[in-house]
Amino acid sequence: MVMRTTNRNYFEASRLIHSKRDDVDIERVVQETIDTSLDYPEFDIETIERLHQNLLKDSRAKEYFYSRNINDNSFTEFKLGYSDKQDMVIVPVFDEFNRCLGFVARSVEGKSFKNSVGLPKSKVLFNLNKVKRSSIIVVESSFDVIRLNQSGFNAVATLGATVSRTQIHLLQQYSKNIIVCPDSDEAGRKMVDRIVGGVKNKVVEVVSLAGAKDVGDLSDKEMKDLFNRYSGNTLILAV
C-alpha cells in the first residue's frame, strides 16, 4: 500500500515505514500523500501579494478591518488583502497543505459577500494549515478565527454554518479535541449537531454565547475570559 500510494520502491517504502515507527501512524502519512494530489485550483503567490499590498496602501480598507477589531499583525499573518476594483476586503483561504485555493471577500460598504470562482469551501477549514494537530475551536467565520488568533487561541472556520462530510473528516484527522462555538441561531445549532454527531473518539465541547450573536461580538477580554475556562483540558493556547 505504501509503495503504491507514495510511488516508492520496496526499499524506499521500507525506509519510510522505519522512519515513522515512532509516530505509530503510517496511515496518516499515506493519507496526506494521497490528499496532496487532489485537483483543486491554486492561486499564485503573486496574486496574494498584490492584493495584500493593495490593503497596506489603502487607509479606508484598513479602517474597515480595524472596525472589526482586526489588527496590523493579522494583516501580515493572514495575508489579508483588498480589491479596489470590487471595493472588497479579501481573506485568502489555504488548505491544510498551505495551498491557496481561493478567497472570501466582503464589501467595505454594505454587507455584500463573494467567494472566488471555484473555491472548494466545503473541502477546507480556514486556518487549519496553521493549527492542525492541536486542540481547536470551530467557528463559522474567517474573521472570528482571526480575532481568536489575536487573543492566543487556535481556531478554524467552516466558512458557513453548513458542515460537510469532508470538513468532519478534516476535524477527525487533524484535531486533538474540539470546542464548537456556533453563531446563536438555528443554523448554528445544526452546525453543532453535525459536528457532535460526526466526530468520533474525541472530546467535543460546545460553547454558548450568552448575549452575543457570534464570537466577533465579544471584546478581547470577554473572549479570553470565555475560552480560558477550557484551557485546562481541551484547549491549547497558540504560541
Secondary structure as UniProt FT lines:
FT   HELIX           2..6
FT   HELIX           10..19
FT   TURN            20..24
FT   HELIX           26..35
FT   TURN            36..37
FT   HELIX           45..57
FT   HELIX           59..67
FT   TURN            68..69
FT   HELIX           72..77
FT   TURN            78..79
FT   STRAND          81..83
FT   TURN            84..87
FT   STRAND          88..94
FT   TURN            96..97
FT   STRAND          100..107
FT   STRAND          113..115
FT   TURN            117..118
FT   HELIX           121..123
FT   HELIX           128..131
FT   TURN            132..133
FT   STRAND          134..139
FT   HELIX           142..150
FT   TURN            151..152
FT   STRAND          155..157
FT   HELIX           165..174
FT   STRAND          175..180
FT   HELIX           186..198
FT   STRAND          204..206
FT   TURN            210..211
FT   HELIX           215..217
FT   HELIX           220..227
FT   HELIX           228..230
FT   TURN            231..234
//
